[in-house]
Amino acid sequence: MKRLFSLITLAALAVAPSAAQSQSSAKSTSMVGVGPHGYDWLIGTWNCTNSTPSAISGPPTSAFTASRSAGGSLMIRSTGTGFDSTGYVTYAAKTKTWWGPEAYADGSTELESTKDTGNKATWTGTYTGAASGKTMTVRDMYTLLSPTKQLDVGQSQSGGTWKTLYTVTCTKS
């Protein structure tokens, strides 16, 4: 169930501007998520701290690296104690939707998407646990705190109620 932590890494992508954007007064956080290069600012290395670590929410600290993949999407590799995942951030121009498929070392999978742009974004989707075979509805709510720092609140839905599973802050190094 460490899926919740990995959403952090995919979502961490969702709200901070790129280094180029943060250095340019002509661009603003309103451009985050806009168009096929809306998440290029994620490229690089990020360090994260989880204020509510657990077996479900993930380790207390982790890191992820974002790089350009051969197909133009971004590939995200996330690691932490007892945690390892690989995912992508890709854009569907026809629907203006961002997709974040992810696979975990234990065989679990997740798929979230968003159409949000700007300094706040909510990614929603499903997580399927390999061991249990069960699927749950999940979401990550990202808030830009500064050009190099973001907050991700991850939740799961049960019986129509959203339950917070983790709160992660990531900083670009």
N, C-alpha and C positions, 0 to 999 in steps of 0.2 A: 504494500500500500504506500510505498514511498513515492508514488506517482505525484502526490501533491507537491512534493518538494521540487520535482522536475518542472512542473508548471511554472515554478518560480523562474527557472532558467529561460523557458520560452517566453514567458511573460515579461521577464526583466527586459526583454527586448521591446516591449510594447510602449514604453513611455519616455525614454530619454533621447535627447537629440544626439546626432553624430558629432564627432569632434569638429568636423567642418561647420556644422550648423552652429555649434556653441561659440565658434570663433567669428562667425559672420553676423553682423547686425541686420543683414538683409533677410536672413532666414529666422524663423521662430519655431517654437514647439508645435505650432499649429500644422507644421509640415510633417510631423511624425506620423507614419503610417499612410501617407498620401502617395499613391502611385507605386510602381514596381521597385523603387529604391527607398521607400519610406522607412525601412528598417536597417539601412546600411550603417547607421550610427552604432549598431550593435557589434560591428566587426571589432575584435580585440578581446581582451581578457577582463573578466569581471569577478570580483570576490563578494560573496554573500554571507550574511549572518541571519540565522533563523532564531527569532526570540522565543519560539515555542517548539523546540525540537522534541521529536518522539519517533517511535517506530512508524507511525503513519505520516507525520509531517516532514520527516527527513532529518538529516544531521544538523548540528548547531552551526557548522560552517561548511562552505562549499565554494567551488569555482566553476565558471564555464568560459569556454572560448568559442567565439563566433567567427566563422570564415566563409568566404564565397565558395559555393559548390560549383561543379562543372556545368550544371544546368542554369546557373544564375541565382538560385535560391541561396539562403544562408544555412550553413550547417552548424548546429549547436552541440558541443560535447560538454557534458556536465559530470563533475566528479565530487565526491565527498566521502567521508568514512562510511562504508557500507552502502554507497550509492554510486550508480553509473548509468548514464543514459545518453542517447544520441537522438537528435531531432532536427527538423528543418523549419524554416520560416519562409513561406512561399506565397506569391501573390497571384490571384486569379483576376486578370484585368477586366474580363467581361462582367463579372459580378462585383468588382472592387472589394473582394474579400481576401483577408489574410488567413492562411491555414498553417497550423502547427502540429503536424504528425510527430509522434515521439515513441521510441521503443526503449524499454528498460532491460537491464542485464538479466532480470529474472523472467523475461518473456512477456511482461505486462505491456500494454499499449495505451496510448492516449491520442485523442484528436480534438483540438480546440480550434475555434475560428473567431474572427472579429471583423467588423467593418468600421470600428471606431478609429478616429484620428485625434491628434492633439495630445495634451499632457495627461489625459486620463483615458484608459481603455479597459474594457472588460472582454476577456476571452472566455467563451463558453464551449462546452462539448462533453465528451464522455471519456471515462477511464475504465479499462477492462483489466482486472487482475488475473494473471496467468494461473496462480495457484487455485483461486476460487472459481474462476470462470465468470464471476459476477461483474456487471457493468454498473457504474454510477454516474450521475450527472455532476459535472464539476464546473467551476468558474474561477478565474483569476482576475482580480481587480488591481490594476497598476496605477500608481500616481507618481508623477515626476516630482522629485524633491529638489533637484538641481540638475544642471546639464550632465553630471556624471554620477548621480545618485537617484535611486528609485525604490519605491515600496511596492511589494506584492502581497496582497491578502488573498489566500487561497481558501476556497470553500467547497463543500459537497452538499448535495441536496438529498434530504430524506423526508418523506411524508409531506412534501411541499414546503419544508423549512430549510433554510440555508444555515449550515454550521461552519464556523471558521475553524480551519485545521492548522493553518500556519500564517505567520507574519514574517516576511523576509525583506531585508534591506540589502540591495546590491550596489556596489561602487566600482566604477571602471578604473582599472589600474593603468 
